[in-house]
Amino acid sequence: MIQVLERFCKLIEIVAGLLLGLVTLLVVVSTAGRYLFTSPVPDAFDLGRLMIGACIMWGFASVGYRGGHIKVDLFAEMMPARWRRFVDTFAWLVLLLFVLLLTWKMFERVESANRSNELTFDLHIPVWPFMSLIWVGTAVSVVTIIVRLFLVATGQGSLEHSETDEMGDD
């Protein structure tokens, strides 16, 4: 089961990396075009902001499983293991509720962009497919957070994945 989750997370990271590479290429080409040829890539701003949103949400999906986010565990480290697991479970549950809300609102935004036929400024490209990519990233985040929540609640995820890597226990 863990191997399947690791492969799934690796796929998520590949998608996030490809999106980041594309947005970087877009910014570099547009900037070079603007300053060298006084002709930037049309819609570079709109496409860039939408793709950055997708990069963030797909990266967030990876963090949802791997647990590599910033946290302050000063008080949690002083607690007994049982209480620490309770606090971790509660924290992951709060995160899950937040991401569920974000996913719901992002879906509404995708529907709104589709219904209103929202387009980019220069090339009049429909915006909703890019927003759908962001929404899928949030939906995948829900899945990865549910998996991490299960692992933490059942005691199988006492250390965050990134902390396990640092300790060499992986």
Phi and psi restraints in degrees (value plus and minus 20) as a CYANA .aco file:
   2 ILE   PHI     -83.3   -43.3
   2 ILE   PSI     -57.6   -17.6
   3 GLN   PHI     -83.7   -43.7
   3 GLN   PSI     -58.4   -18.4
   4 VAL   PHI     -84.0   -44.0
   4 VAL   PSI     -64.1   -24.1
   5 LEU   PHI     -83.5   -43.5
   5 LEU   PSI     -60.1   -20.1
   6 GLU   PHI     -83.5   -43.5
   6 GLU   PSI     -62.1   -22.1
   7 ARG   PHI     -84.6   -44.6
   7 ARG   PSI     -62.5   -22.5
   8 PHE   PHI     -80.5   -40.5
   8 PHE   PSI     -64.9   -24.9
   9 CYS   PHI     -85.8   -45.8
   9 CYS   PSI     -57.3   -17.3
  10 LYS   PHI     -82.8   -42.8
  10 LYS   PSI     -60.7   -20.7
  11 LEU   PHI     -82.4   -42.4
  11 LEU   PSI     -62.8   -22.8
  12 ILE   PHI     -79.0   -39.0
  12 ILE   PSI     -64.8   -24.8
  13 GLU   PHI     -85.6   -45.6
  13 GLU   PSI     -54.4   -14.4
  14 ILE   PHI     -85.1   -45.1
  14 ILE   PSI     -64.6   -24.6
  15 VAL   PHI     -80.2   -40.2
  15 VAL   PSI     -67.4   -27.4
  16 ALA   PHI     -80.9   -40.9
  16 ALA   PSI     -61.8   -21.8
  17 GLY   PHI     -85.6   -45.6
  17 GLY   PSI     -61.8   -21.8
  18 LEU   PHI     -83.5   -43.5
  18 LEU   PSI     -62.9   -22.9
  19 LEU   PHI     -82.2   -42.2
  19 LEU   PSI     -62.6   -22.6
  20 LEU   PHI     -84.1   -44.1
  20 LEU   PSI     -60.8   -20.8
  21 GLY   PHI     -82.3   -42.3
  21 GLY   PSI     -61.8   -21.8
  22 LEU   PHI     -85.2   -45.2
  22 LEU   PSI     -64.0   -24.0
  23 VAL   PHI     -87.7   -47.7
  23 VAL   PSI     -55.4   -15.4
  24 THR   PHI     -84.4   -44.4
  24 THR   PSI     -65.6   -25.6
  25 LEU   PHI     -80.7   -40.7
  25 LEU   PSI     -63.6   -23.6
  26 LEU   PHI     -79.6   -39.6
  26 LEU   PSI     -65.5   -25.5
  27 VAL   PHI     -85.9   -45.9
  27 VAL   PSI     -63.6   -23.6
  28 VAL   PHI     -83.9   -43.9
  28 VAL   PSI     -67.8   -27.8
  29 VAL   PHI     -84.2   -44.2
  29 VAL   PSI     -62.8   -22.8
  30 SER   PHI     -85.3   -45.3
  30 SER   PSI     -61.8   -21.8
  31 THR   PHI     -85.7   -45.7
  31 THR   PSI     -64.9   -24.9
  32 ALA   PHI     -81.7   -41.7
  32 ALA   PSI     -63.0   -23.0
  33 GLY   PHI     -82.5   -42.5
  33 GLY   PSI     -59.4   -19.4
  34 ARG   PHI     -86.6   -46.6
  34 ARG   PSI     -67.0   -27.0
  35 TYR   PHI    -107.0   -67.0
  35 TYR   PSI     -47.9    -7.9
  36 LEU   PHI    -113.4   -73.4
  36 LEU   PSI     -53.4   -13.4
  37 PHE   PHI    -145.1  -105.1
  37 PHE   PSI     -12.7    27.3
  38 THR   PHI      28.1    68.1
  38 THR   PSI      17.6    57.6
  39 SER   PHI    -166.4  -126.4
  39 SER   PSI      67.7   107.7
  40 PRO   PHI     -90.7   -50.7
  40 PRO   PSI     146.3   186.3
  41 VAL   PHI     -86.8   -46.8
  41 VAL   PSI     106.6   146.6
  42 PRO   PHI     -79.9   -39.9
  42 PRO   PSI     119.9   159.9
  43 ASP   PHI      44.7    84.7
  43 ASP   PSI      -2.6    37.4
  44 ALA   PHI     -79.4   -39.4
  44 ALA   PSI     -59.0   -19.0
  45 PHE   PHI     -85.1   -45.1
  45 PHE   PSI     -71.4   -31.4
  46 ASP   PHI     -82.1   -42.1
  46 ASP   PSI     -68.6   -28.6
  47 LEU   PHI     -84.7   -44.7
  47 LEU   PSI     -58.8   -18.8
  48 GLY   PHI     -82.5   -42.5
  48 GLY   PSI     -65.6   -25.6
  49 ARG   PHI     -87.3   -47.3
  49 ARG   PSI     -56.6   -16.6
  50 LEU   PHI     -89.7   -49.7
  50 LEU   PSI     -60.8   -20.8
  51 MET   PHI     -90.6   -50.6
  51 MET   PSI     -53.1   -13.1
  52 ILE   PHI     -85.0   -45.0
  52 ILE   PSI     -59.9   -19.9
  53 GLY   PHI     -78.9   -38.9
  53 GLY   PSI     -62.1   -22.1
  54 ALA   PHI     -86.1   -46.1
  54 ALA   PSI     -61.2   -21.2
  55 CYS   PHI     -78.1   -38.1
  55 CYS   PSI     -65.8   -25.8
  56 ILE   PHI     -83.0   -43.0
  56 ILE   PSI     -67.2   -27.2
  57 MET   PHI     -91.2   -51.2
  57 MET   PSI     -54.7   -14.7
  58 TRP   PHI     -91.3   -51.3
  58 TRP   PSI     -56.2   -16.2
  59 GLY   PHI     -85.4   -45.4
  59 GLY   PSI     -57.9   -17.9
  60 PHE   PHI     -82.8   -42.8
  60 PHE   PSI     -54.5   -14.5
  61 ALA   PHI     -83.1   -43.1
  61 ALA   PSI     -58.2   -18.2
  62 SER   PHI     -87.2   -47.2
  62 SER   PSI     -62.8   -22.8
  63 VAL   PHI     -82.4   -42.4
  63 VAL   PSI     -53.5   -13.5
  64 GLY   PHI     -77.3   -37.3
  64 GLY   PSI     -56.4   -16.4
  65 TYR   PHI    -110.3   -70.3
  65 TYR   PSI     -66.7   -26.7
  66 ARG   PHI     -94.3   -54.3
  66 ARG   PSI     -45.5    -5.5
  67 GLY   PHI      51.2    91.2
  67 GLY   PSI      11.5    51.5
  68 GLY   PHI    -109.2   -69.2
  68 GLY   PSI       2.2    42.2
  69 HIS   PHI    -102.2   -62.2
  69 HIS   PSI     147.2   187.2
  70 ILE   PHI     -95.3   -55.3
  70 ILE   PSI     115.3   155.3
  71 LYS   PHI    -167.9  -127.9
  71 LYS   PSI     133.3   173.3
  72 VAL   PHI    -132.3   -92.3
  72 VAL   PSI      91.8   131.8
  73 ASP   PHI    -138.9   -98.9
  73 ASP   PSI      12.9    52.9
  74 LEU   PHI     -77.2   -37.2
  74 LEU   PSI     -69.4   -29.4
  75 PHE   PHI     -97.6   -57.6
  75 PHE   PSI     -55.4   -15.4
  76 ALA   PHI     -82.9   -42.9
  76 ALA   PSI     -54.4   -14.4
  77 GLU   PHI     -87.6   -47.6
  77 GLU   PSI     -43.6    -3.6
  78 MET   PHI    -105.1   -65.1
  78 MET   PSI     -29.4    10.6
  79 MET   PHI    -105.9   -65.9
  79 MET   PSI     136.2   176.2
  80 PRO   PHI     -84.0   -44.0
  80 PRO   PSI     138.5   178.5
  81 ALA   PHI     -75.9   -35.9
  81 ALA   PSI     -60.7   -20.7
  82 ARG   PHI     -82.9   -42.9
  82 ARG   PSI     -64.3   -24.3
  83 TRP   PHI     -88.0   -48.0
  83 TRP   PSI     -57.9   -17.9
  84 ARG   PHI     -82.7   -42.7
  84 ARG   PSI     -61.2   -21.2
  85 ARG   PHI     -84.1   -44.1
  85 ARG   PSI     -59.3   -19.3
  86 PHE   PHI     -81.7   -41.7
  86 PHE   PSI     -66.1   -26.1
  87 VAL   PHI     -83.1   -43.1
  87 VAL   PSI     -64.4   -24.4
  88 ASP   PHI     -82.0   -42.0
  88 ASP   PSI     -62.8   -22.8
  89 THR   PHI     -82.5   -42.5
  89 THR   PSI     -64.3   -24.3
  90 PHE   PHI     -81.6   -41.6
  90 PHE   PSI     -64.0   -24.0
  91 ALA   PHI     -82.3   -42.3
  91 ALA   PSI     -63.5   -23.5
  92 TRP   PHI     -88.1   -48.1
  92 TRP   PSI     -52.6   -12.6
  93 LEU   PHI     -86.5   -46.5
  93 LEU   PSI     -62.7   -22.7
  94 VAL   PHI     -81.8   -41.8
  94 VAL   PSI     -63.6   -23.6
  95 LEU   PHI     -80.8   -40.8
  95 LEU   PSI     -62.6   -22.6
  96 LEU   PHI     -80.0   -40.0
  96 LEU   PSI     -64.6   -24.6
  97 LEU   PHI     -82.2   -42.2
  97 LEU   PSI     -61.9   -21.9
  98 PHE   PHI     -81.3   -41.3
  98 PHE   PSI     -65.9   -25.9
  99 VAL   PHI     -90.5   -50.5
  99 VAL   PSI     -53.9   -13.9
 100 LEU   PHI     -81.0   -41.0
 100 LEU   PSI     -64.1   -24.1
 101 LEU   PHI     -82.9   -42.9
 101 LEU   PSI     -64.5   -24.5
 102 LEU   PHI     -81.4   -41.4
 102 LEU   PSI     -61.2   -21.2
 103 THR   PHI     -84.7   -44.7
 103 THR   PSI     -63.7   -23.7
 104 TRP   PHI     -81.5   -41.5
 104 TRP   PSI     -68.6   -28.6
 105 LYS   PHI     -86.5   -46.5
 105 LYS   PSI     -55.8   -15.8
 106 MET   PHI     -86.9   -46.9
 106 MET   PSI     -57.7   -17.7
 107 PHE   PHI     -82.8   -42.8
 107 PHE   PSI     -61.8   -21.8
 108 GLU   PHI     -81.4   -41.4
 108 GLU   PSI     -57.5   -17.5
 109 ARG   PHI     -87.0   -47.0
 109 ARG   PSI     -59.0   -19.0
 110 VAL   PHI     -82.6   -42.6
 110 VAL   PSI     -66.5   -26.5
 111 GLU   PHI     -80.4   -40.4
 111 GLU   PSI     -62.1   -22.1
 112 SER   PHI     -82.8   -42.8
 112 SER   PSI     -64.9   -24.9
 113 ALA   PHI     -84.4   -44.4
 113 ALA   PSI     -56.2   -16.2
 114 ASN   PHI     -90.4   -50.4
 114 ASN   PSI     -66.9   -26.9
 115 ARG   PHI     -82.5   -42.5
 115 ARG   PSI     -60.4   -20.4
 116 SER   PHI    -106.9   -66.9
 116 SER   PSI     -20.1    19.9
 117 ASN   PHI      35.2    75.2
 117 ASN   PSI      26.2    66.2
 118 GLU   PHI     -85.1   -45.1
 118 GLU   PSI     111.8   151.8
 119 LEU   PHI    -146.1  -106.1
 119 LEU   PSI     139.7   179.7
 120 THR   PHI     -91.6   -51.6
 120 THR   PSI     144.1   184.1
 121 PHE   PHI     -92.1   -52.1
 121 PHE   PSI     -70.8   -30.8
 122 ASP   PHI    -103.4   -63.4
 122 ASP   PSI     -73.9   -33.9
 123 LEU   PHI    -116.3   -76.3
 123 LEU   PSI     -24.4    15.6
 124 HIS   PHI      36.6    76.6
 124 HIS   PSI      25.7    65.7
 125 ILE   PHI    -104.4   -64.4
 125 ILE   PSI     113.8   153.8
 126 PRO   PHI     -79.2   -39.2
 126 PRO   PSI     117.6   157.6
 127 VAL   PHI    -105.8   -65.8
 127 VAL   PSI     -46.9    -6.9
 128 TRP   PHI     -79.6   -39.6
 128 TRP   PSI     -53.8   -13.8
 129 PRO   PHI     -83.2   -43.2
 129 PRO   PSI     -57.0   -17.0
 130 PHE   PHI     -88.1   -48.1
 130 PHE   PSI     -60.3   -20.3
 131 MET   PHI     -86.9   -46.9
 131 MET   PSI     -52.0   -12.0
 132 SER   PHI     -83.9   -43.9
 132 SER   PSI     -57.5   -17.5
 133 LEU   PHI     -83.0   -43.0
 133 LEU   PSI     -58.6   -18.6
 134 ILE   PHI     -85.4   -45.4
 134 ILE   PSI     -65.1   -25.1
 135 TRP   PHI     -81.4   -41.4
 135 TRP   PSI     -62.7   -22.7
 136 VAL   PHI     -81.0   -41.0
 136 VAL   PSI     -58.3   -18.3
 137 GLY   PHI     -80.4   -40.4
 137 GLY   PSI     -61.2   -21.2
 138 THR   PHI     -89.6   -49.6
 138 THR   PSI     -57.4   -17.4
 139 ALA   PHI     -85.1   -45.1
 139 ALA   PSI     -60.2   -20.2
 140 VAL   PHI     -86.1   -46.1
 140 VAL   PSI     -53.9   -13.9
 141 SER   PHI     -80.3   -40.3
 141 SER   PSI     -60.5   -20.5
 142 VAL   PHI     -78.4   -38.4
 142 VAL   PSI     -65.2   -25.2
 143 VAL   PHI     -81.9   -41.9
 143 VAL   PSI     -68.1   -28.1
 144 THR   PHI     -87.0   -47.0
 144 THR   PSI     -54.9   -14.9
 145 ILE   PHI     -90.1   -50.1
 145 ILE   PSI     -58.3   -18.3
 146 ILE   PHI     -81.0   -41.0
 146 ILE   PSI     -62.8   -22.8
 147 VAL   PHI     -82.0   -42.0
 147 VAL   PSI     -67.3   -27.3
 148 ARG   PHI     -83.6   -43.6
 148 ARG   PSI     -61.2   -21.2
 149 LEU   PHI     -79.7   -39.7
 149 LEU   PSI     -63.9   -23.9
 150 PHE   PHI     -80.8   -40.8
 150 PHE   PSI     -66.1   -26.1
 151 LEU   PHI     -82.5   -42.5
 151 LEU   PSI     -62.4   -22.4
 152 VAL   PHI     -88.1   -48.1
 152 VAL   PSI     -65.5   -25.5
 153 ALA   PHI     -84.8   -44.8
 153 ALA   PSI     -51.2   -11.2
 154 THR   PHI    -112.9   -72.9
 154 THR   PSI     -16.3    23.7
 155 GLY   PHI      61.7   101.7
 155 GLY   PSI     -13.4    26.6
 156 GLN   PHI    -108.0   -68.0
 156 GLN   PSI     -29.4    10.6
 157 GLY   PHI    -146.5  -106.5
 157 GLY   PSI      33.0    73.0
 158 SER   PHI     -88.3   -48.3
 158 SER   PSI     -58.4   -18.4
 159 LEU   PHI    -121.8   -81.8
 159 LEU   PSI     126.0   166.0
 160 GLU   PHI     -87.2   -47.2
 160 GLU   PSI     131.7   171.7
 161 HIS   PHI     -75.0   -35.0
 161 HIS   PSI     -62.9   -22.9
 162 SER   PHI     -86.4   -46.4
 162 SER   PSI     -54.0   -14.0
 163 GLU   PHI     -90.8   -50.8
 163 GLU   PSI     -55.8   -15.8
 164 THR   PHI     -82.6   -42.6
 164 THR   PSI     -62.4   -22.4
 165 ASP   PHI     -81.1   -41.1
 165 ASP   PSI     -61.5   -21.5
 166 GLU   PHI     -85.8   -45.8
 166 GLU   PSI     -52.4   -12.4
 167 MET   PHI    -105.4   -65.4
 167 MET   PSI     -29.2    10.8
 168 GLY   PHI      57.2    97.2
 168 GLY   PSI       0.9    40.9
 169 ASP   PHI    -111.3   -71.3
 169 ASP   PSI     -20.2    19.8
